[in-house]
Amino acid sequence: MEEEYISIKEASEWASEHLGKKVTTSNISYLIQYGRIAKIGDNGAARISKKDLADYYNSFNGKRQISWKSELGDDLNWALSFDQYKEAETTKHVHRLHPYKGKFIPQLVEYFIDSHTDSFKREVFFKKGDIILDPFSGSGTTMVECNELGMHAIGIDISEFNSLIANCKVTKYNLPDVQIEINRITSVLKGFLQNSKTIEFEEKLLEALKDFNNLYFPVPEFKLKLRKGEVDEQKYGKEKEVEFMPYYEKLVKDYGIKLRQDKEDTFIDKWFSQHIRNEIELVFNEIKKIQNRDTKKIISIILSRTMRSCRATTHADLATLLEPVTTTYYCAKHGKICKPLFSILKWWQTYTKDTVKRLVEFDKLRTPTIQTCLTGDSRSIDITEELSKKNRDFAHQVATQKISGIFSSPPYVGLIDYHEQHAYAYDLFGFKRRDELEIGPLYKGQGKDAKDNYVSGISEVLNNAKRFMVDDFNVFLVANDKYNLYPQIAQNAGMKIVNTYKRPVLNRTEKDKNPYSETIFHLKKI
């Protein structure tokens, strides 16, 4: 390709046409900022090489598909990667009310339960008005999609906090009341901060970091040097981290900032600085004063989301905690010296605005259907009995109409401790933990006993669910079945696997870029 230089806007238009999917100017700016492609000129009139852009996209999209298929098998169904969707679409409206490990994207649910057919999905499995069950509800993705598509849904989860997240996503709120309470609590928080030295301390620190980073980690030059191997990132980053430390320590001393709490008995004690802990307690006490139960719940979720972003950890380790970080540090994610947080205000304001916006968006799409998540053990729960405690009419409908099928992603063997990922919320809200009832948790490993217990657990869930389903049910289970356990599970549950769909998983929580696939098993009654 002849050397041709184009503007960022022209680059976004060319890439959109080249890839057959929308590429924004922000996407192009990201490539420049993170040293994926070089720029010529200043930001106002920055231009990039069209050849560089083509090379990047050809290598990223084309080669990835070829290499993944060679590693994971030719039966990989790339259409189910949904790689044409941007992150904003895979985390649309209420799907991003709260982070959750192990969450599948809404497009996957929609693909199997909606009324479309294509060369892979040759028949329609569910229709409007059907009742769908998700016995491993997690954060409630299936329930939300059922609402959008005009179907009723029941979720079940062993975790009380997961049930809260799921139910908060589908609840219809008095939005003016939600906004009034947010404004009230934000005002109290700002008043609290005015009486502390935290804001002034952080402003001084940010000013110093800006000057230091501009000098030693210029953007995008430093990232480009890293990509070319001209800088030993680990060595250089550590040197500069040590160089900045005396200034940081002097600021902490001058402003009397207390970095650690006096004890580390609980998750909240260990993973939050003293001042952030004080702010969390302040906001939580204000939430307790809210009269409307639904408003109280959704604002509790906002606080939990805020807490997750304010833990004493590096930016690179937000999903997997290592050790508490209370000092400035070299950040591999951002390629500069970063700092821990000293106040929740920024994230609290960000997430309150974001949550209200998402609730408004979902209100425009919601249908007059019923979705509810029950807290309980899917292996033994009496669905209609538990439903009758929350909604007698819906319980009667389930008993007479019956459940049409399941769309769910069971836990994977030895992959995630589902309670532990939200330990901070259990500490603050006082929810009872039921870790011992999780199926296939990380702490039990992936040995023979763990696999046997997993097979038994999932089989029991399916057998229990059958009591409440129609005879001609359709069950869809999303799993990474690397141990080939699902044929046995199906047999134990008196079901047969009638089809399998193997899909690549491109965007994972942990930013793991290694080839990874999961299988959607379609099961029916024998």
Secondary structure, DSSP 8 states (H G I E B T S, - for coil): ----EEEHHHHHHHHHHHHTS---HHHHHHHHHTTSS-EES-GGG-EEEHHHHHHHHIIIIIHHHHHHHHHH-TTB-GGGG-TTS-HHHHT-GGGGSS--TT---HHHHHHHHSS---SS--S----TT-EEEETT-TT-HHHHHHHHTT-EEEEEES-HHHHHHHHHHH----HHHHHHHHHHHHHHHHHHHHTSSHHHHHHHHHHHHHHHHHHHS-TTHHHHHHHTT-S-HHHHHHHHHHHHHHHHHHHHHHHT---S-S--SSHHHHHS-HHHHHHHHHHHHHHTT--SHHHHHHHHHHHHHHHHHTSSS-GGGSSS--S---S-EEETTTTEEE---S-SHHHHHHHHHHHHHHHHHHHHH--S--EEEEES-TTT--HHHHHHTT-HHHHHHHHHH-EEEEEE----TTS--TTGGGHHHHHHH-----GGG-SS-GGG-SSHHHHHHHHHHHHHHHHHHHTTEEEEEEEEEEE--TT--HHHHHHHTTEEEEEEEEEE----TT---S--EEEEEEEEE-
